């Protein structure tokens, strides 16, 4: 019993922490709830790319999605329109200047070596084949010497070999680092650099923090396979009016209240416990949404509400199994444990099939579908914790003695109580049905 009391307080503390997160972190809402911006990009041909193919558009779409995610905005929609255009919907952003600048940059990183001197005495640089494609990741860093902001880069395995070979060949010479065709720095190589790590510095003037942050985000998102020009931009209002949103909230509250009333009416005391567990479940899930954060669209809210239904379904399975054990004359403590054990397999199997479906939807779906899959998957995972840990612990605390002095509180009918009483043989067991004596 002592361990169960400790677990009870752990659950209460978790719920209170989650409540604090809910009240102190803002909720991210999707384009259909708060509006935002819509941009149309058109892929551009170049001297090396004469035709925009479907494969190029797939690569462009993937790169743009990564960049939009780097902006810290969830539930964006990036979809193809025609043969060479992409439509991007970004919720809760009406000033598109940052998005335009960020999405349009090609993010081409290239390391070059000197190849003679031009007429004006400037160095001529030639390509080395070491580019941003050889990067593993980029990070914001600072120089140990002067504290200036720098871009710290780490190469992948192949890139590390190329970089070591290049620095070995250029000992005593300069190596240029170009970003989007602009020379960022040209440090002198003093020795071969192994390990696959390097830094991009800002030269004499140094970098501003925001400049370094933008470079890091662009490098991690990846270079665009082709140039892309923003040909149309506009702000859009929420597709759902304030009246529709308010009605959705009312409908959700009514639905949750009806479910709780049903659980209390049909399952009596365990129903009350399940309602408390359901409230704790909702608090934890909503806190997780804010921590990640998950941008809630109407589809995402639907996924959350559906997960509440599955959480209630898990409790129903457990309570029905427990009632079956009670009808067979089991003691309350044994019935509760057996009910949870027998119901766990069904709960686990149904939840796992749902999670697998969510994984497929998230992998293959668009922004709105991904939001539905994510909220549903989080809700299902937390519902297993809620049903198996929270409900079970509360049941044992409330009925910790193992005696069934008031079997009607478990939703058993009078004839079922009589049958259970008749099923036991010892006086000790019959004493647990003292209401019948």
N, C-alpha and C positions, 0 to 999 in steps of 0.2 A: 504493500500500500504506500510505503514511503517513496518508492521510486515513481509511482503513479502521481503522487502529489508534486514531486519535483518536475515531472514531465508536464503536468498541468500548468505550473508557473512558467516553464519554458515556453509553452504555447502562448500563454497570456502575454509574456514579454515580447515574443515575436509579433503578435498581433498589434501590440502598442507601438512597436518600432515601425511596423508597416503603416499604421495610422498616421504616425508622424511624417513618413515619406509622402503619403497621399496628400496631406494638408500643406506640405512645404515645397513640393515639386509641381510645376505646371503640367497640365495634360496636353499632349500633342494631338491635334485634331487634323483630319484629312481634308482634302480639297472639297469634298461634297458637304462638309460641315462648316468650314470657315472660309472657303474660297482660296485664291492664290494666284499664281501666274501660269500662263501657257506660252511656251516658246516653240517655234517651228525652225528646225535646222535643215539645211540642204547641203548634201555632200558635194564637194568641189573636185573636179578633175585637175590634174597637174601634168607637168612634163613627163613624169614617170608613170602616172596612172591616167590612161586615156578614157577608160570606161568604168562606171560604177556598177559593180557586179553585186548579186545578192549576198555573196560571201563577204564582200567589203562592208555592206550595210549591216550584216550580222555583227561584224567586229566593231563597227562604229557604235551600234546600239549598246553592245556590251561595255565599251569604254565610257560612253556617256552615262550609263547607269552607275558605273563605279564612281564617276565624278560627282554625280548628283548625291550619291550616298556620302561622299566625302564632305559635302556641304553641311552634313548633319541633319538632313531632311528625310523623313521616312514617308512611306506610302506614295512615292512619286510614281508616275506612269510615263514610261518611254516606249512609244510604239511607232512602227513604220507606217508611213503614208505614201503610197505610190512606190516608185522605183528608187528614189534617192532623197527622201525626206523623212525626218523624225519629228514627232510631236512630243513635247515634254511638258507635263503638268506637275507643278511644284506647289504643294499646299502651304498656306500661311506666309507666303513671301510675295509682297506686292512690288517691292523695289527690285527690279530684275538686273540692275547694273552689275552686282557682284556675280550673279549667276551667269550673265552673258559673258563677262570677262573670263570666268572660270571655265565655262563650257567650250568657248571658242578656241582656247589655246591648244596648240598641238602637243606640247610637252615633249619635245624632242631633245634628249640629252645625248651628247656626243663628245668623245674624247679624241683630240687630234694631236698630231705631231708636226714639228716645223719642217717645211720643205722649201727652203730658200728664203730670199729676201726680195721684196717688191721694189718698184722704182722709187717709192718714197721712204724706203728704209724699214718698212714694217714687215714683220714675219708673215710668210705665207704658210697656211696650215693645210694639212691633208688628212683625210679620214684614216682611222686605224681599225675600224670595224667594231670598236667597243662603244656600245650605245646603251640607252635606257632599257633596252630589251634584256640586257645582261644583269639588271638589278634584281636583288631579292627584296629590299625595302629601303626606305629613306626615313630619316628621323630629324627632328629639330635639335640642334646641339649648339654648344658655345665653345669658343676657342679658349684653351687653358691659359694662353699667354695674355691676351688682352680682353677676354670676355665677350668678344664680338659674336654675333649670331652666325652660325654656319649650318650647312646642310650635310649631315652625316649619312653616308650611303654604305650599304652592304651589298656586295655582288653575290650572285648565285655561284654555284660551283664552276661553271664554265666561264663566267665573267671574272672570277677570282684568278683563274689561270691566265686569261687574256691580260688582266691588269698587271699581274706579276711580270709577265713577259714584256709588256710595254714599258713598265718602269725600269726594268733591267736594261732594255735597249736605249733608254733615254737618260741614263745617269749622266749628270752634268749638263743636261739640256732642259728646256722648258716643255711642259705638256699643257695644252690648252683644253679648257672645259667649256663647251658651248651649250647653251640652253635656249631652245627655239631660235637657233641661228645667231644668238648674241653671245659674244665672248664674256664669260663671267669671271674667269680667273685663268692665269697661266703660270702656275708655280714651277719652280725649278726642282727637278728630281735629283735628290742627293744620293739615294740608294734604292735598291729594289724593294718594293713594298709587297709583302706577302700577307696572307690572312684575309684578303678580300674586303678590306675596309678603306674608305677614303673620305675626304671632306671637300666640300665646295665652299670657298670663302668669297667674300665680296670685294677683294682687292683693297685699294687704299681707302675707299669710302666706307667699306663694310656694308653688310646687309641690314635692313630693318627687319624686325621680328615678323611682321605680316608678310613681307616678301619671301622670307625663308619658309614660313608656314604654307604659303600658296605653292611654292616650288615642291615642298614635301608632299602636299596633297595631290598635286598633279602627277608627280613621279610615281607615287603609290597607286594612283588610279590607272596609270598607263597612258602611253601616247596614242593619239588618234591615228587610225590607219590612213585617213585622208583628211584634208582640210574640210572644215564645216563652217558654213556661214549662217548666222541667224537672220532669217528673211521675214519673220513675223513675230510679234510679241504683243500680249495683251493681258490685262488683269481680269480675272473671272470671279463672280460671286459664288456663294455656296449653292450647289444644285438642289439642296433641301432647304426650304424656307424655315424661319425661326418657329413658325407654327407647327411644321412637321416634326422638327427636332423635339419640341416640347411634348407633342403627342407620343413620340417614341419613348421619351422618358417616363411618361405616365403609364404607357402600356407595359413597359418593363417592370415598373414598380407594382402594378396590379398583378401581373403574372407571377412575380416573386412572392407577393403576399398570398395569392391563392395556393401556390405550392406549399407554403408554410402552413396554411390553415388545413390543407389536406393531410399533411404529415402529422400534425398535432391531433386532428380528429380521428385518423385511422390508426395511428401507432401510439397515441397517448404519450407517456413519459419519454420513450425513445424518440418520438417525433419532435418533442421539445428539444432534446439533445441534438438531433440532426439539424434543427433550425439554427441553433447556436453554432454548430460546426459549419453550417452553410454561410453564416455571416463572417466567421473567421476566414473561411475559404475565399470569399469574395474580397475581403480586405487584403489578403496575401496576394491574390492574383492581380488586383488593381495596382498594388504597390510594385509588383514585378513589371507591369506595363510601364510604369513611370521610371523605373530604374533603367530599363534597357536602352532607350525608351521606345515604346510602341506607339506609332501614330494611329489613332483610332478613326476609322471611317465607319460608315453604317455597316459595311460587311464585317469589319473587325468586331464591332459591338455584337453583331449577330453570332459570330464565333464564340464570343465570351458568354452570351446568354445560353447558347447550345451546350457549352461546357458546364454551366450551372445545372442544366437538365441531366447531364451525365453524372454529376456529383450526387444529385438527388437519387438517381437510379441506382447508384452504388449503395447508398444507405438502404434503399428499399430491398435490395438483394440480401443485405446483411440482416435486416430485421426479419424478413420472411424466413431465412434459414434459422435464426434464433428462435422464432416462434415454433418452427417444426421441432426443434430440440426440446422446447418446453412442453409441447403436446405429447412428446414421448416420455415425459416424466423426468427429464434431466434437471439437475439443480441449476439455479440461475447463473452462477459463475461458469459452470461447465457449458451451459447453453450459449452464453455470450461468446466464449472462446471458440466453441465448435461452429457457431454461426459465422464468425469472421473467417475462420479457416476454410470452411466449405464455400463461402461466397468469394474468397479471394481469387480463385482460379478463373471464375467467370468474369470478375471485374478486370483482372489483369488481361485476359484474352481480348475482351471487347475494347479496352482502352488501347492496347497495343495495335489492334487493327485500325483504330481511329488515328493514332499517331503515325502509322505507316502511310495512311491516306493523306494526312497533313503534310508529311515530308514530300510526297509526290506532287501535291498541289503547290507547295512552296518552291520546289525545284523547277517545275514546268509552267507555273502560272505567271500572270502579270502582277502589277503592284497591288491592286485591290484583292485579287485572289490570294496573294501571298499574305496580306494582312489578315484575311479570314483564317487561313491555315495556321498562322503564327499564334493568334489569340486562342484558337481552339486547342492547339497542341499544348500551350502553356497551361490553359485551364484544365485539360485532361490530366496532365502530370501532377498538378497541384491537387486535383480531386482525389487522386490515389493516396496522397499524403493525408488529406483531410478525412477520408473515409476510414483508412486503416489505422491512422495514428490518433487524430483528434477525436473522432466519434468513439472509437474503442476505449480510449483513455477516460473520456467523460462517462461512458457507460459503466466502467468499473468503479469509478469514483462514486457515482450515484447509487449503484447497486453492489457496492463492494463487499457486503456481508455474504452474498451468495444466497440469501433467503428470499423467497417469493411470497411475502405476506399479503401482497396485493397484486395478484397476477393480472387483474383487469387493467392495471396501469401499463401492461405490455400489449394491450390490444386483444387479449384472448377473450373469447366469448365464454359465457357461463358453462355451456356444455363442454367446451374444450378444456376448461379448468377442471371440471369433474372427471373427464377422461384422463387428464394428466395425473390427477389425484389417485385415480384407480390404478394407474400404470405402475406406481411405485409400491414397494412392498414393505420396507422398513419403517418403523415409527419415526426414526430420525428424518427420513426423507419426507414422510407425510407431515411432519411438524412444519416443514417449510411452506406448506399450504394451510397454515393456521387459520386462515379466513374460512376454511371449510369445516373446521372441527366444532 
